[in-house]
Amino acid sequence: MISSQQSVTQAAALNSDVITITINEQSQQAVNQSNLQQIIDQLGLSDVGHVFSINNQVIPRSEWSNTVLSEGDHICLFQAIAGG
């Protein structure tokens, strides 16, 4: 199985642009023009019960596949917790 980092490395080797993003304070590389849904899938992140924000703006689930990431974007992953 090819890891997400191998995929990014292969894309870079093919002269595709690679961008650096931050996910929960951890620097990650992604293929330029990746959307949020692709990043969630590539990193094996669960999308059930989670909320994602980019640069402090919550992104609705319906917009994940339409939200293209840019160099330097900061993604935060929040887990929804039931309570009162």
N, CA, C and O atoms as a CHARMM CRD file, in Angstrom:
* protein
*
  336
    1    1 MET  N      0.84000  -1.17800   0.00000 PROA 1      0.00000
    2    1 MET  CA     0.00000   0.00000   0.00000 PROA 1      0.00000
    3    1 MET  C      0.88800   1.24500   0.00000 PROA 1      0.00000
    4    1 MET  O      1.89200   1.29400   0.71100 PROA 1      0.00000
    5    2 ILE  N      0.52700   2.22600  -0.77800 PROA 2      0.00000
    6    2 ILE  CA     1.29700   3.46300  -0.88500 PROA 2      0.00000
    7    2 ILE  C      0.78800   4.43500   0.16900 PROA 2      0.00000
    8    2 ILE  O     -0.41400   4.68500   0.26200 PROA 2      0.00000
    9    3 SER  N      1.68800   4.97500   0.95100 PROA 3      0.00000
   10    3 SER  CA     1.29500   5.94300   1.97500 PROA 3      0.00000
   11    3 SER  C      1.01600   7.29200   1.32400 PROA 3      0.00000
   12    3 SER  O      1.40900   7.55000   0.18600 PROA 3      0.00000
   13    4 SER  N      0.32800   8.14100   2.07700 PROA 4      0.00000
   14    4 SER  CA     0.03400   9.47300   1.54300 PROA 4      0.00000
   15    4 SER  C      1.31700  10.25700   1.29600 PROA 4      0.00000
   16    4 SER  O      1.39300  11.03200   0.34200 PROA 4      0.00000
   17    5 GLN  N      2.33000  10.06400   2.14700 PROA 5      0.00000
   18    5 GLN  CA     3.59500  10.77400   1.95300 PROA 5      0.00000
   19    5 GLN  C      4.28800  10.28900   0.68800 PROA 5      0.00000
   20    5 GLN  O      4.90500  11.08500  -0.02000 PROA 5      0.00000
   21    6 GLN  N      4.19700   8.98500   0.39100 PROA 6      0.00000
   22    6 GLN  CA     4.77500   8.46900  -0.84500 PROA 6      0.00000
   23    6 GLN  C      4.06100   9.07100  -2.04400 PROA 6      0.00000
   24    6 GLN  O      4.70000   9.40000  -3.04400 PROA 6      0.00000
   25    7 SER  N      2.74000   9.22100  -1.95700 PROA 7      0.00000
   26    7 SER  CA     1.97700   9.81800  -3.04800 PROA 7      0.00000
   27    7 SER  C      2.42700  11.24500  -3.30500 PROA 7      0.00000
   28    7 SER  O      2.58600  11.65400  -4.45500 PROA 7      0.00000
   29    8 VAL  N      2.63200  12.00400  -2.23400 PROA 8      0.00000
   30    8 VAL  CA     3.09500  13.38500  -2.37200 PROA 8      0.00000
   31    8 VAL  C      4.48200  13.40300  -2.97900 PROA 8      0.00000
   32    8 VAL  O      4.76400  14.21200  -3.86200 PROA 8      0.00000
   33    9 THR  N      5.35500  12.51500  -2.51200 PROA 9      0.00000
   34    9 THR  CA     6.71800  12.44400  -3.03800 PROA 9      0.00000
   35    9 THR  C      6.70500  12.08000  -4.51400 PROA 9      0.00000
   36    9 THR  O      7.45600  12.65600  -5.30000 PROA 9      0.00000
   37   10 GLN  N      5.86200  11.13200  -4.89600 PROA 10     0.00000
   38   10 GLN  CA     5.76000  10.74700  -6.30100 PROA 10     0.00000
   39   10 GLN  C      5.24800  11.91000  -7.13700 PROA 10     0.00000
   40   10 GLN  O      5.73200  12.13300  -8.24700 PROA 10     0.00000
   41   11 ALA  N      4.28300  12.64700  -6.62300 PROA 11     0.00000
   42   11 ALA  CA     3.75900  13.80300  -7.35300 PROA 11     0.00000
   43   11 ALA  C      4.84800  14.84700  -7.55000 PROA 11     0.00000
   44   11 ALA  O      4.95700  15.44800  -8.61900 PROA 11     0.00000
   45   12 ALA  N      5.65000  15.05900  -6.51900 PROA 12     0.00000
   46   12 ALA  CA     6.74600  16.02400  -6.63500 PROA 12     0.00000
   47   12 ALA  C      7.74100  15.56800  -7.68600 PROA 12     0.00000
   48   12 ALA  O      8.27200  16.38200  -8.44200 PROA 12     0.00000
   49   13 ALA  N      7.99400  14.26500  -7.73400 PROA 13     0.00000
   50   13 ALA  CA     8.93300  13.72800  -8.71200 PROA 13     0.00000
   51   13 ALA  C      8.40900  13.89900 -10.13300 PROA 13     0.00000
   52   13 ALA  O      9.19000  13.96600 -11.08200 PROA 13     0.00000
   53   14 LEU  N      7.10400  13.96900 -10.27900 PROA 14     0.00000
   54   14 LEU  CA     6.49600  14.15100 -11.59600 PROA 14     0.00000
   55   14 LEU  C      6.30100  15.63100 -11.93000 PROA 14     0.00000
   56   14 LEU  O      5.55600  15.98200 -12.84500 PROA 14     0.00000
   57   15 ASN  N      6.98500  16.49000 -11.17100 PROA 15     0.00000
   58   15 ASN  CA     6.93300  17.93700 -11.37700 PROA 15     0.00000
   59   15 ASN  C      5.59200  18.55500 -11.02200 PROA 15     0.00000
   60   15 ASN  O      5.30500  19.67500 -11.44500 PROA 15     0.00000
   61   16 SER  N      4.76200  17.85300 -10.25700 PROA 16     0.00000
   62   16 SER  CA     3.54100  18.46800  -9.74400 PROA 16     0.00000
   63   16 SER  C      3.92900  19.38300  -8.60300 PROA 16     0.00000
   64   16 SER  O      4.88600  19.11300  -7.87800 PROA 16     0.00000
   65   17 ASP  N      3.21200  20.43100  -8.45000 PROA 17     0.00000
   66   17 ASP  CA     3.48400  21.34100  -7.34200 PROA 17     0.00000
   67   17 ASP  C      3.05000  20.70700  -6.03500 PROA 17     0.00000
   68   17 ASP  O      2.00200  20.06400  -5.96300 PROA 17     0.00000
   69   18 VAL  N      3.85000  20.88800  -5.01900 PROA 18     0.00000
   70   18 VAL  CA     3.53500  20.41000  -3.68200 PROA 18     0.00000
   71   18 VAL  C      3.44400  21.62700  -2.77900 PROA 18     0.00000
   72   18 VAL  O      4.29000  22.51900  -2.84100 PROA 18     0.00000
   73   19 ILE  N      2.41200  21.66200  -1.93700 PROA 19     0.00000
   74   19 ILE  CA     2.24100  22.76300  -1.00200 PROA 19     0.00000
   75   19 ILE  C      2.42500  22.24900   0.42000 PROA 19     0.00000
   76   19 ILE  O      2.31300  21.05200   0.68400 PROA 19     0.00000
   77   20 THR  N      2.70600  23.16400   1.31700 PROA 20     0.00000
   78   20 THR  CA     2.80600  22.82400   2.73200 PROA 20     0.00000
   79   20 THR  C      1.59800  23.40300   3.44700 PROA 20     0.00000
   80   20 THR  O      1.29200  24.58900   3.32100 PROA 20     0.00000
   81   21 ILE  N      0.91600  22.54800   4.19900 PROA 21     0.00000
   82   21 ILE  CA    -0.22700  22.95000   5.00200 PROA 21     0.00000
   83   21 ILE  C      0.04200  22.51600   6.43600 PROA 21     0.00000
   84   21 ILE  O      0.96200  21.74000   6.69200 PROA 21     0.00000
   85   22 THR  N     -0.74700  23.00700   7.35500 PROA 22     0.00000
   86   22 THR  CA    -0.61900  22.62000   8.75300 PROA 22     0.00000
   87   22 THR  C     -1.92700  21.98600   9.19400 PROA 22     0.00000
   88   22 THR  O     -3.00000  22.56100   9.00800 PROA 22     0.00000
   89   23 ILE  N     -1.83200  20.79400   9.78100 PROA 23     0.00000
   90   23 ILE  CA    -3.00500  20.10700  10.30500 PROA 23     0.00000
   91   23 ILE  C     -2.78000  19.90700  11.79700 PROA 23     0.00000
   92   23 ILE  O     -1.87700  19.17800  12.20700 PROA 23     0.00000
   93   24 ASN  N     -3.61000  20.56100  12.60600 PROA 24     0.00000
   94   24 ASN  CA    -3.47500  20.49900  14.06800 PROA 24     0.00000
   95   24 ASN  C     -2.03100  20.71700  14.50000 PROA 24     0.00000
   96   24 ASN  O     -1.46700  19.93000  15.26000 PROA 24     0.00000
   97   25 GLU  N     -1.45100  21.79100  14.00200 PROA 25     0.00000
   98   25 GLU  CA    -0.09200  22.22200  14.36600 PROA 25     0.00000
   99   25 GLU  C      1.01800  21.31300  13.83200 PROA 25     0.00000
  100   25 GLU  O      2.17200  21.46200  14.23200 PROA 25     0.00000
  101   26 GLN  N      0.69200  20.37700  12.93800 PROA 26     0.00000
  102   26 GLN  CA     1.68800  19.49500  12.33500 PROA 26     0.00000
  103   26 GLN  C      1.81400  19.83900  10.85000 PROA 26     0.00000
  104   26 GLN  O      0.82300  19.84000  10.12000 PROA 26     0.00000
  105   27 SER  N      3.02100  20.12500  10.41900 PROA 27     0.00000
  106   27 SER  CA     3.26800  20.45700   9.02200 PROA 27     0.00000
  107   27 SER  C      3.10600  19.20800   8.16000 PROA 27     0.00000
  108   27 SER  O      3.61400  18.13900   8.49900 PROA 27     0.00000
  109   28 GLN  N      2.39700  19.35200   7.05000 PROA 28     0.00000
  110   28 GLN  CA     2.16300  18.25800   6.10700 PROA 28     0.00000
  111   28 GLN  C      2.35400  18.79700   4.69400 PROA 28     0.00000
  112   28 GLN  O      2.16900  19.98600   4.43600 PROA 28     0.00000
  113   29 GLN  N      2.72400  17.91100   3.79400 PROA 29     0.00000
  114   29 GLN  CA     2.78400  18.29500   2.38900 PROA 29     0.00000
  115   29 GLN  C      1.58900  17.69200   1.66900 PROA 29     0.00000
  116   29 GLN  O      1.12700  16.60000   1.99800 PROA 29     0.00000
  117   30 ALA  N      1.10300  18.42700   0.68400 PROA 30     0.00000
  118   30 ALA  CA    -0.03500  17.97900  -0.10700 PROA 30     0.00000
  119   30 ALA  C      0.19000  18.39900  -1.55100 PROA 30     0.00000
  120   30 ALA  O      0.89800  19.36600  -1.83200 PROA 30     0.00000
  121   31 VAL  N     -0.41800  17.66500  -2.44500 PROA 31     0.00000
  122   31 VAL  CA    -0.35300  18.02100  -3.85700 PROA 31     0.00000
  123   31 VAL  C     -1.15400  19.30600  -4.05900 PROA 31     0.00000
  124   31 VAL  O     -2.26600  19.43700  -3.54900 PROA 31     0.00000
  125   32 ASN  N     -0.58600  20.24400  -4.79900 PROA 32     0.00000
  126   32 ASN  CA    -1.26800  21.49400  -5.10300 PROA 32     0.00000
  127   32 ASN  C     -2.62100  21.19200  -5.73700 PROA 32     0.00000
  128   32 ASN  O     -2.75300  20.24800  -6.51700 PROA 32     0.00000
  129   33 GLN  N     -3.61200  21.98900  -5.40200 PROA 33     0.00000
  130   33 GLN  CA    -4.98200  21.85800  -5.88800 PROA 33     0.00000
  131   33 GLN  C     -5.74500  20.70900  -5.23100 PROA 33     0.00000
  132   33 GLN  O     -6.81800  20.33400  -5.70300 PROA 33     0.00000
  133   34 SER  N     -5.20000  20.14300  -4.14300 PROA 34     0.00000
  134   34 SER  CA    -5.94400  19.13100  -3.38500 PROA 34     0.00000
  135   34 SER  C     -7.10900  19.81100  -2.68200 PROA 34     0.00000
  136   34 SER  O     -7.01500  20.96400  -2.26100 PROA 34     0.00000
  137   35 ASN  N     -8.21400  19.07200  -2.56300 PROA 35     0.00000
  138   35 ASN  CA    -9.32800  19.61500  -1.79400 PROA 35     0.00000
  139   35 ASN  C     -9.35200  18.97300  -0.40800 PROA 35     0.00000
  140   35 ASN  O     -8.64500  17.99800  -0.15200 PROA 35     0.00000
  141   36 LEU  N    -10.16000  19.52100   0.46400 PROA 36     0.00000
  142   36 LEU  CA   -10.19400  19.05900   1.85100 PROA 36     0.00000
  143   36 LEU  C    -10.56600  17.58400   1.93400 PROA 36     0.00000
  144   36 LEU  O     -9.96700  16.85000   2.72100 PROA 36     0.00000
  145   37 GLN  N    -11.52700  17.13300   1.15400 PROA 37     0.00000
  146   37 GLN  CA   -11.93700  15.72600   1.19500 PROA 37     0.00000
  147   37 GLN  C    -10.77900  14.81200   0.80900 PROA 37     0.00000
  148   37 GLN  O    -10.60200  13.75800   1.41900 PROA 37     0.00000
  149   38 GLN  N     -9.99500  15.19200  -0.18200 PROA 38     0.00000
  150   38 GLN  CA    -8.84200  14.38300  -0.57900 PROA 38     0.00000
  151   38 GLN  C     -7.82500  14.28100   0.54900 PROA 38     0.00000
  152   38 GLN  O     -7.25600  13.21200   0.77100 PROA 38     0.00000
  153   39 ILE  N     -7.58900  15.36700   1.25800 PROA 39     0.00000
  154   39 ILE  CA    -6.64000  15.35200   2.37000 PROA 39     0.00000
  155   39 ILE  C     -7.16000  14.45700   3.48600 PROA 39     0.00000
  156   39 ILE  O     -6.40100  13.67600   4.06000 PROA 39     0.00000
  157   40 ILE  N     -8.43700  14.56400   3.79600 PROA 40     0.00000
  158   40 ILE  CA    -9.04300  13.71400   4.82700 PROA 40     0.00000
  159   40 ILE  C     -8.85100  12.24800   4.45900 PROA 40     0.00000
  160   40 ILE  O     -8.46800  11.43600   5.30200 PROA 40     0.00000
  161   41 ASP  N     -9.11900  11.91100   3.19700 PROA 41     0.00000
  162   41 ASP  CA    -8.97700  10.52800   2.72900 PROA 41     0.00000
  163   41 ASP  C     -7.51900  10.07800   2.72400 PROA 41     0.00000
  164   41 ASP  O     -7.21000   8.98400   3.19700 PROA 41     0.00000
  165   42 GLN  N     -6.62100  10.90500   2.19800 PROA 42     0.00000
  166   42 GLN  CA    -5.20600  10.53700   2.09100 PROA 42     0.00000
  167   42 GLN  C     -4.56800  10.28900   3.44900 PROA 42     0.00000
  168   42 GLN  O     -3.73100   9.39700   3.59000 PROA 42     0.00000
  169   43 LEU  N     -4.95500  11.06300   4.43400 PROA 43     0.00000
  170   43 LEU  CA    -4.36600  10.92200   5.76200 PROA 43     0.00000
  171   43 LEU  C     -5.10900   9.91000   6.63000 PROA 43     0.00000
  172   43 LEU  O     -4.72500   9.66400   7.77400 PROA 43     0.00000
  173   44 GLY  N     -6.16800   9.32900   6.08500 PROA 44     0.00000
  174   44 GLY  CA    -6.92000   8.32600   6.83200 PROA 44     0.00000
  175   44 GLY  C     -7.65300   8.90400   8.03000 PROA 44     0.00000
  176   44 GLY  O     -7.88900   8.20800   9.01800 PROA 44     0.00000
  177   45 LEU  N     -8.01300  10.17800   7.94200 PROA 45     0.00000
  178   45 LEU  CA    -8.72800  10.81900   9.03700 PROA 45     0.00000
  179   45 LEU  C    -10.20000  10.43900   8.98800 PROA 45     0.00000
  180   45 LEU  O    -10.78900  10.33100   7.91200 PROA 45     0.00000
  181   46 SER  N    -10.77500  10.24100  10.13700 PROA 46     0.00000
  182   46 SER  CA   -12.19800   9.93600  10.21200 PROA 46     0.00000
  183   46 SER  C    -12.98800  11.21100   9.96100 PROA 46     0.00000
  184   46 SER  O    -12.64700  12.27600  10.47600 PROA 46     0.00000
  185   47 ASP  N    -14.03700  11.09700   9.17400 PROA 47     0.00000
  186   47 ASP  CA   -14.88400  12.26400   8.95400 PROA 47     0.00000
  187   47 ASP  C    -16.17200  12.17100   9.76600 PROA 47     0.00000
  188   47 ASP  O    -16.98400  13.09600   9.74900 PROA 47     0.00000
  189   48 VAL  N    -16.36300  11.06400  10.47300 PROA 48     0.00000
  190   48 VAL  CA   -17.56100  10.87400  11.27800 PROA 48     0.00000
  191   48 VAL  C    -17.37100  11.56400  12.62600 PROA 48     0.00000
  192   48 VAL  O    -16.42100  11.27600  13.35300 PROA 48     0.00000
  193   49 GLY  N    -18.27500  12.46600  12.94600 PROA 49     0.00000
  194   49 GLY  CA   -18.20900  13.15600  14.22300 PROA 49     0.00000
  195   49 GLY  C    -17.10700  14.18500  14.32300 PROA 49     0.00000
  196   49 GLY  O    -16.73100  14.58600  15.42400 PROA 49     0.00000
  197   50 HSD  N    -16.58500  14.61800  13.19000 PROA 50     0.00000
  198   50 HSD  CA   -15.50800  15.60300  13.19300 PROA 50     0.00000
  199   50 HSD  C    -15.92500  16.85700  12.43200 PROA 50     0.00000
  200   50 HSD  O    -16.76300  16.82200  11.53100 PROA 50     0.00000
  201   51 VAL  N    -15.31700  17.94800  12.82500 PROA 51     0.00000
  202   51 VAL  CA   -15.50000  19.23000  12.15500 PROA 51     0.00000
  203   51 VAL  C    -14.11600  19.71200  11.74100 PROA 51     0.00000
  204   51 VAL  O    -13.16000  19.60500  12.51000 PROA 51     0.00000
  205   52 PHE  N    -14.01100  20.23600  10.54000 PROA 52     0.00000
  206   52 PHE  CA   -12.74100  20.75700  10.04400 PROA 52     0.00000
  207   52 PHE  C    -12.87700  22.25200   9.79700 PROA 52     0.00000
  208   52 PHE  O    -13.88700  22.72400   9.27500 PROA 52     0.00000
  209   53 SER  N    -11.84500  22.98200  10.18000 PROA 53     0.00000
  210   53 SER  CA   -11.80500  24.40700   9.84800 PROA 53     0.00000
  211   53 SER  C    -10.50900  24.67900   9.09700 PROA 53     0.00000
  212   53 SER  O     -9.49300  24.02100   9.31800 PROA 53     0.00000
  213   54 ILE  N    -10.56800  25.64500   8.22100 PROA 54     0.00000
  214   54 ILE  CA    -9.38500  26.10600   7.49800 PROA 54     0.00000
  215   54 ILE  C     -9.23500  27.58400   7.80700 PROA 54     0.00000
  216   54 ILE  O    -10.13600  28.38700   7.56500 PROA 54     0.00000
  217   55 ASN  N     -8.07100  27.92100   8.35000 PROA 55     0.00000
  218   55 ASN  CA    -7.78500  29.31500   8.70500 PROA 55     0.00000
  219   55 ASN  C     -8.90600  29.91600   9.56100 PROA 55     0.00000
  220   55 ASN  O     -9.36000  31.03600   9.32300 PROA 55     0.00000
  221   56 ASN  N     -9.33800  29.14200  10.56100 PROA 56     0.00000
  222   56 ASN  CA   -10.35300  29.54500  11.54600 PROA 56     0.00000
  223   56 ASN  C    -11.75500  29.69900  10.97500 PROA 56     0.00000
  224   56 ASN  O    -12.59800  30.36000  11.58200 PROA 56     0.00000
  225   57 GLN  N    -12.01600  29.10400   9.82600 PROA 57     0.00000
  226   57 GLN  CA   -13.35600  29.13300   9.25000 PROA 57     0.00000
  227   57 GLN  C    -13.84000  27.69500   9.10300 PROA 57     0.00000
  228   57 GLN  O    -13.23000  26.90300   8.38600 PROA 57     0.00000
  229   58 VAL  N    -14.94800  27.35400   9.78800 PROA 58     0.00000
  230   58 VAL  CA   -15.49800  26.00100   9.71300 PROA 58     0.00000
  231   58 VAL  C    -15.99800  25.74600   8.29600 PROA 58     0.00000
  232   58 VAL  O    -16.67800  26.57900   7.69600 PROA 58     0.00000
  233   59 ILE  N    -15.64400  24.57700   7.77800 PROA 59     0.00000
  234   59 ILE  CA   -16.04900  24.19700   6.42500 PROA 59     0.00000
  235   59 ILE  C    -17.16700  23.16100   6.52600 PROA 59     0.00000
  236   59 ILE  O    -16.94500  22.07700   7.06500 PROA 59     0.00000
  237   60 PRO  N    -18.36300  23.46800   6.02000 PROA 60     0.00000
  238   60 PRO  CA   -19.45200  22.48600   6.06100 PROA 60     0.00000
  239   60 PRO  C    -19.07900  21.23000   5.27500 PROA 60     0.00000
  240   60 PRO  O    -18.38800  21.30800   4.25900 PROA 60     0.00000
  241   61 ARG  N    -19.53800  20.08200   5.74700 PROA 61     0.00000
  242   61 ARG  CA   -19.24900  18.80700   5.07700 PROA 61     0.00000
  243   61 ARG  C    -19.60800  18.87300   3.59200 PROA 61     0.00000
  244   61 ARG  O    -18.90100  18.30300   2.76100 PROA 61     0.00000
  245   62 SER  N    -20.67700  19.54900   3.25900 PROA 62     0.00000
  246   62 SER  CA   -21.10800  19.64400   1.85900 PROA 62     0.00000
  247   62 SER  C    -20.10100  20.38000   0.98300 PROA 62     0.00000
  248   62 SER  O    -20.17400  20.28800  -0.24200 PROA 62     0.00000
  249   63 GLU  N    -19.15800  21.11000   1.58700 PROA 63     0.00000
  250   63 GLU  CA   -18.16300  21.87800   0.84000 PROA 63     0.00000
  251   63 GLU  C    -16.76900  21.25900   0.84900 PROA 63     0.00000
  252   63 GLU  O    -15.85800  21.80400   0.22700 PROA 63     0.00000
  253   64 TRP  N    -16.58100  20.13400   1.53800 PROA 64     0.00000
  254   64 TRP  CA   -15.25100  19.53500   1.65300 PROA 64     0.00000
  255   64 TRP  C    -14.62000  19.25800   0.29500 PROA 64     0.00000
  256   64 TRP  O    -13.44400  19.55600   0.08800 PROA 64     0.00000
  257   65 SER  N    -15.38500  18.69100  -0.63100 PROA 65     0.00000
  258   65 SER  CA   -14.80200  18.33700  -1.93300 PROA 65     0.00000
  259   65 SER  C    -14.64000  19.55500  -2.84500 PROA 65     0.00000
  260   65 SER  O    -13.95700  19.47300  -3.86600 PROA 65     0.00000
  261   66 ASN  N    -15.25500  20.67300  -2.49200 PROA 66     0.00000
  262   66 ASN  CA   -15.14100  21.89900  -3.29100 PROA 66     0.00000
  263   66 ASN  C    -14.12300  22.88500  -2.72600 PROA 66     0.00000
  264   66 ASN  O    -13.84400  23.91400  -3.34300 PROA 66     0.00000
  265   67 THR  N    -13.57000  22.57500  -1.55900 PROA 67     0.00000
  266   67 THR  CA   -12.66300  23.49500  -0.88400 PROA 67     0.00000
  267   67 THR  C    -11.21900  23.13400  -1.20800 PROA 67     0.00000
  268   67 THR  O    -10.66900  22.18200  -0.65400 PROA 67     0.00000
  269   68 VAL  N    -10.61100  23.89900  -2.10800 PROA 68     0.00000
  270   68 VAL  CA    -9.23700  23.65100  -2.54700 PROA 68     0.00000
  271   68 VAL  C     -8.28000  24.32500  -1.56600 PROA 68     0.00000
  272   68 VAL  O     -8.45900  25.48400  -1.19400 PROA 68     0.00000
  273   69 LEU  N     -7.26400  23.57100  -1.15900 PROA 69     0.00000
  274   69 LEU  CA    -6.29200  24.07200  -0.19100 PROA 69     0.00000
  275   69 LEU  C     -5.20400  24.88400  -0.87600 PROA 69     0.00000
  276   69 LEU  O     -4.87700  24.66000  -2.04200 PROA 69     0.00000
  277   70 SER  N     -4.65400  25.82900  -0.13000 PROA 70     0.00000
  278   70 SER  CA    -3.58900  26.69700  -0.62600 PROA 70     0.00000
  279   70 SER  C     -2.37000  26.58900   0.27200 PROA 70     0.00000
  280   70 SER  O     -2.46300  26.15900   1.42100 PROA 70     0.00000
  281   71 GLU  N     -1.23600  26.98200  -0.26200 PROA 71     0.00000
  282   71 GLU  CA     0.01300  27.01300   0.50300 PROA 71     0.00000
  283   71 GLU  C     -0.20300  27.75400   1.82100 PROA 71     0.00000
  284   71 GLU  O     -0.73800  28.86300   1.84100 PROA 71     0.00000
  285   72 GLY  N      0.21800  27.13000   2.91700 PROA 72     0.00000
  286   72 GLY  CA     0.16500  27.77100   4.22000 PROA 72     0.00000
  287   72 GLY  C     -1.15400  27.67000   4.95800 PROA 72     0.00000
  288   72 GLY  O     -1.27700  28.18900   6.06700 PROA 72     0.00000
  289   73 ASP  N     -2.14700  27.01200   4.36900 PROA 73     0.00000
  290   73 ASP  CA    -3.42800  26.87400   5.06200 PROA 73     0.00000
  291   73 ASP  C     -3.24400  26.13200   6.37800 PROA 73     0.00000
  292   73 ASP  O     -2.43200  25.21300   6.48600 PROA 73     0.00000
  293   74 HSD  N     -4.01700  26.55400   7.37700 PROA 74     0.00000
  294   74 HSD  CA    -4.02200  25.90900   8.68900 PROA 74     0.00000
  295   74 HSD  C     -5.35500  25.19000   8.85500 PROA 74     0.00000
  296   74 HSD  O     -6.41600  25.81400   8.88300 PROA 74     0.00000
  297   75 ILE  N     -5.28100  23.87900   8.96200 PROA 75     0.00000
  298   75 ILE  CA    -6.47300  23.05900   9.13600 PROA 75     0.00000
  299   75 ILE  C     -6.52900  22.61100  10.58600 PROA 75     0.00000
  300   75 ILE  O     -5.53800  22.13600  11.14100 PROA 75     0.00000
  301   76 CYS  N     -7.69500  22.76500  11.19300 PROA 76     0.00000
  302   76 CYS  CA    -7.91300  22.26400  12.54700 PROA 76     0.00000
  303   76 CYS  C     -9.00000  21.20300  12.49400 PROA 76     0.00000
  304   76 CYS  O    -10.02400  21.36800  11.83100 PROA 76     0.00000
  305   77 LEU  N     -8.75800  20.12800  13.19700 PROA 77     0.00000
  306   77 LEU  CA    -9.70000  19.02200  13.29400 PROA 77     0.00000
  307   77 LEU  C    -10.27900  19.03800  14.69900 PROA 77     0.00000
  308   77 LEU  O     -9.54300  18.99700  15.68500 PROA 77     0.00000
  309   78 PHE  N    -11.59100  19.09700  14.78300 PROA 78     0.00000
  310   78 PHE  CA   -12.27600  19.07400  16.06800 PROA 78     0.00000
  311   78 PHE  C    -13.18000  17.85900  16.11500 PROA 78     0.00000
  312   78 PHE  O    -13.83000  17.52000  15.12600 PROA 78     0.00000
  313   79 GLN  N    -13.22100  17.20500  17.26200 PROA 79     0.00000
  314   79 GLN  CA   -14.11700  16.07300  17.43400 PROA 79     0.00000
  315   79 GLN  C    -15.35400  16.56100  18.16700 PROA 79     0.00000
  316   79 GLN  O    -15.26200  17.17900  19.22800 PROA 79     0.00000
  317   80 ALA  N    -16.51600  16.27500  17.58400 PROA 80     0.00000
  318   80 ALA  CA   -17.77100  16.66700  18.21100 PROA 80     0.00000
  319   80 ALA  C    -18.00200  15.80500  19.44900 PROA 80     0.00000
  320   80 ALA  O    -17.80500  14.59000  19.42100 PROA 80     0.00000
  321   81 ILE  N    -18.41900  16.44900  20.52400 PROA 81     0.00000
  322   81 ILE  CA   -18.67200  15.74800  21.78100 PROA 81     0.00000
  323   81 ILE  C    -20.10100  16.05700  22.21100 PROA 81     0.00000
  324   81 ILE  O    -20.50000  17.21800  22.29700 PROA 81     0.00000
  325   82 ALA  N    -20.86000  15.00600  22.47900 PROA 82     0.00000
  326   82 ALA  CA   -22.23100  15.18700  22.94300 PROA 82     0.00000
  327   82 ALA  C    -22.21000  15.62700  24.40400 PROA 82     0.00000
  328   82 ALA  O    -21.35800  15.20100  25.18400 PROA 82     0.00000
  329   83 GLY  N    -23.12300  16.45100  24.74100 PROA 83     0.00000
  330   83 GLY  CA   -23.18700  16.90700  26.12400 PROA 83     0.00000
  331   83 GLY  C    -24.28700  17.92100  26.29600 PROA 83     0.00000
  332   83 GLY  O    -25.01500  18.25200  25.36000 PROA 83     0.00000
  333   84 GLY  N    -24.38800  18.39300  27.48500 PROA 84     0.00000
  334   84 GLY  CA   -25.46000  19.34400  27.72900 PROA 84     0.00000
  335   84 GLY  C    -25.00000  20.54300  28.47500 PROA 84     0.00000
  336   84 GLY  O    -25.79700  21.43900  28.75600 PROA 84     0.00000
